[in-house]
Amino acid sequence: MPPSTRPSTRRKRQPVWARYDDDRLLGLRLCDLKLTIPGTSLEPRLDRLRADLDRKGLACFRPHAWLSSEWFSPDGVPGIAAPFYLAHPRLMRLEQKQMLQVEGGSEAECMRILRHEAGHAIDAAYRLHRRKRWRELFGSFTQPYPDSYQPKPGSRRYVQHLPFWYAQAHPAEDFAETFAVWLTPGQSWQQRYATWPTALRKLEYVNELMREIADQPPPVRTRRQVEPLRQCRKTLREHYRDRKLHYADEWPDFFDIDLRRLFSTDPRFAGRPTAASFLRRVRPDLRRIVADWTGTHPYTIDQVLADMIDRCKELRLRLALPESQARSQAMIMVTVQTMHYMHAGHHRLAL
């Protein structure tokens, strides 16, 4: 077999830090990871995004991508920043351990986020938010960007793409979410939103707008990278400390009455398992299910459960119900408290 056609048996060399334990890895600066997108799982997903754009006739639009500390698309830059941890399995494992989820870790979730960020990027590339009809449908792009927002789950004015009614956060997010729904292959948005007149008008406008600009080169073509990984001087430990503070701060205190409804200090239950040990056992399931139902970051819910466990110890509470019943009641309690808090306007923006 000629050398040029011989399959390569050379394995890609792993970075030295891939063998580090968590403590040593957390001591590295983000820039010291020296990661790039080629050769990672992000590369074929970005290729798939470009194929989606081509399929919709947007061959003139090619958003560039780079690695940074998190997902975002900067104002005025027609590109997409992706989080560093998606560039290596070792970092994905660390992300899971530190934040209890890997945002964009699966192909399906990664494509949902990429299509959303592509909405921001195409808006920047063609300055779409300056158009009168854009403002009439989505609102003012210059409206102050909130730290948190109060979603209305029953509203039919917005499409639903990313979790927790993200389109409701800001006009820019409304457009990005509408574009993402329009871009997603195999999605019959005309049928899905047939009874949502306002959302449907937005989708129809995006459909018309994309046909209009399809053959036009974008006026904004900068390839600038904002906060690229190579310039991130924080250590991984500092990075995760800041992220945890962001999510931990968004939860209110639990009142003792909530715990006493589920558990008891009555001497009759002295032989039952402690409430703290019970909650420790069901903690992973509670965290996962409540996060799925509410859109809350798992780390936030985990901190709540940690506080609940500590308080149960202090109050010396024990199970007063059969475990199966207590499990379902605990699920309801945490879910209700989550929704009450978020509907009060404290859901933090993450993308």
N, C-alpha and C positions, 0 to 999 in steps of 0.2 A: 504494500500500500504506500503510495507517495506520501512524503512527510506532510504536505499541505492538506491532505485529506484524512490523516490519521486522527482518531478521536483523542482528545487531551485527557491524560490520566492525572495531570497535576492538580492537586487540591489547592483551593485558594487559601493562602496563608492567613491564619487567624491572628488578630491583634494580641499583643501580650496581655492586655488588661482583661481579655475574655476568660483568662484563668484565675483572675483575682477573686478573692472572697468579697462579700458585700462591703465590709468595712473599708477595705483597701480601695475598692472601686469608687466608693462614695467620696474618697479623698481626692480623686482626679478632677481637674477642671473640664468643663464641657469641651473647650477648644482642644484639650489634649487627647480627646478621643480620635481626632483626625479622621472623621468619617465623611464619605461622599455618597451620593445616591447610586451611581452605577454599580451593578452587581448585587444590589439589595432587592428585597421583595417590593420596594417602592417603585423600582424601575418598570416592571411590567404593568403595574397599576397605573402609572402615569401614561404608559403607552395606550392602555385601555381608555383612559380619559380622552386622549387625543383622537382615538378611533371614534369615540362617542361624538366628539365635536365634528369630525369629518362626516360622520353619518348624518349629522344635522346641517351639513353644508357650510360649516364654519372653518374651512381649511385655512383661511387667512389668519385665524386667531390661534396662537401657540403660546400659552402661558408657560413661563419658565418656573422651575422649582428648585428649592434649596433646603438644606437642613438647618433647623434652629432649635429653640428650646420647646416650642409648642406649635400648634396649628394656627396659622393666621394668613391673611392676605392684606398687605399694607395699603392704606389710602394712596391713590395715585400711582401704584406700581402694579402692572398686570402680571403678577406672579403669585406663587403659592409657597409658603414656608411650611414644612412638615417637621414633626417632632423627631429628634435625634434617635429615640429609642427604637423607632421602626427600622433603623438601619442595621440592627444586629440582634439576634435571638437572646444574647446574654443581657442586653439592655432592656429588652422586653420583659425578661424574667424579673429584673430589678424593678422596673416600672410596676409590674403586677404586685410585687411584694410591698413596695412603698405606697402605691396609690390604690391598690386593690382592683384595678382594671387597667387595660391597655387600650386607650382610645384610638381606634383605627387599626387595631391589631388583626382583626379578621378582614378578609378581602372585601366582603359585603359592606362592613362598616367603613372601611377605608375609602371605598368608592363613593359612599354617601357623602363623606366629608369632602373628598376631592371635588365632587360635582358642586357642592355648596361653595367651596372656596373659588372654584372656577367662575361662579356667578359674580363674586366680588371682583375677580381679575378682569372679566370681560367688561364689567361696568367701568373699571379704571381705564382699560384699553381704549374704549370708545367714548368715555365721558358721558355715559348714558343718563346718569342722574341729573344732568343739566337740562334734559328735555322736559318740556311743559307737561306732556302726557304722563311721563314717568312720575313727576311730582304729584300730579292729580291722583294717580292710582296708589302710589306707595307712600307719599309724604315727602317732607323735606330731608334731603340727605344731610344737611348741616345741623339738623336737630341734635342737641347734646346727647352723647352716647351714655346710657345709664350703667351704673355698676350692677344693678339688679333690676328686675322687672316683674310685673304682676300678670301672669298669663291668665287668659280666659279660655278654659278648655272647651267650652261649648260654642265658641265663635266659629262662624263659617266664612269669615272675611279673609282668612289666611290658609295657605296650603300647609300640609303637615309632611315634613321630610325628616329633619333631625328631631331627636326627642324633645319633649317638653315644650312644644309649641314655639320653637325658636324664632319663627317668622314674626312673632309678636314683639320681639325685643326692640326693634329699631327699623326704620324704613330700608336701610341698607341690608339688613338681615331678611326682611320681607322679600326684597328683590332676589337676593341670593338663593333663598329657599324656593321661590317660584321658578327661577331659572333651573335649579337642580331637578325639580319635578319634571319640568319640560324636557330636560336633557336625558333623563333616565330611560334606558332602552326598555321596551316591552311594557311601558306604563301608559295606559289609556287615560290620560288626564281629562280628556273631554267627557268620558263616561264617569270617572271617579268623582269629578267635581261638578257634575251636571246640575245638582241641586244646591250648589254653593255659588250663587251669582257673582259676588264680589271677587272671590278667589278665581273663578272661571274667567272673569274679565281680565284679571292680571295675567293669567296664563295665555289668553288669546292675544293680549298686547305683546307679551314676550315672543310669542310665535311670529307675529307680524314684524316685530322689531328685528328679530334674528334673520328673517328673510331679507329685510331691507339692507342690513349691514353685511350679509354673507360674503359678498364679493369685494368688500371694501377693506383695504389694509387699515389696521388700527392707527389712529393718529398718535397714540402713546405707545412707544416701542421700547422704552427703557428696560434694560435687563438687570437693573439694580437689585441687590439683595439687602434686605433689612434684617439686622441682628442675625447674621449668619453664624453658624456654629463656631467657625474659626475665630470669631470675635467675642464669644461668650466666655467670660473669665470666671464665672461662678464655679465652685466645685459642685459635684453632683449632690453632696450633702446639703449645701446651701440652697441649691435649686429645689430639692424636695422639701426642705424646711419651709421655704416660702410658699410652695404649692399647698402644703398641708395647712398652713395658717390661713390661706385663702378659703379653703373649704371648711375648715373647722370653725371659723368665725361665723359661719352662716346659720348655726343652729341655736335655738333658744334653750333655756333651762327647762328641764322637766319638773313638774310639780310632784311632790310625794304622793299626792292623791291618785295620780295615774298608776303608780306602782302598787299602791295599797289596794286598788281595785282588782289587781291581778294576783297579788301575793298577800301573805298574811304573817302576823307575829303571834297569832293565837296558839297557845300551848298545845292545842289538839293536833297541830301539824308539826310538832317537834321532831317527829321521825321521818318527815318528808325531806326530799332534797332541798338544798338551799336555792333561793331564787337566783343567786349569782352563778352557781354551778349550772343551773338549767339554761340561763341565758348564754353562758359560754358555749354550751353544747349546740344551741340552735343559732348562734351568732352568724355563721357563714350563710345559712339558708335565709335568715331574716334580712341580712344585708343584700344578698343577691335579689331576692324577690321584691323587696321594697324599692330597690334601685331601678329594677325593670319597670315597675308600675308607676313610679313617680318621676323618673328622670333625674333623680338626685344622684350626685356623685357618691359612689360606694364609700369613699373615705369619710364623707360627712356622716353617713349613717353609722359607720363603724365607730366613729368618735362618740356618737350618741349612745350606742350600745355599751361602749366602755364606761361612759358616765353612769348609765343605768346600773351596770354591774357593780361599780364602786358604791353607788347609793344603796343598792340592795344589801351589800355587806354591812354598811353603816347602820341600816335599819333592821338588820338581822331578819330579813324576810325569807319565807319559805313557800314552796308550792302549796296552794290550797285547792288546786283543781287537778284532774287527771292530765298527764303530760300532753296528750294529743289536743285537749281542749285549751290548755295553757298556751300551746304553740300557736294555735289559730288566733287566740285572743291577743297574744303579743304581736302577731303580724298586723292585726287590725290597729292596735294602739300606735305602733310606730308609723304605719302608713297614714293614719288620720293626723297625727301630729306633724308629719312631713307636709301633707297637703295644706293643713291650716297655716303653717309657717310660710309656705311658698305663696299661697294665695294672699298673704298679707303684703306681698311685694318684695320678697327677699331672695328670689331665685337669681343666683349669680351667673353672669355670662361667662362662658368658658371658651368659646371659639373666637 
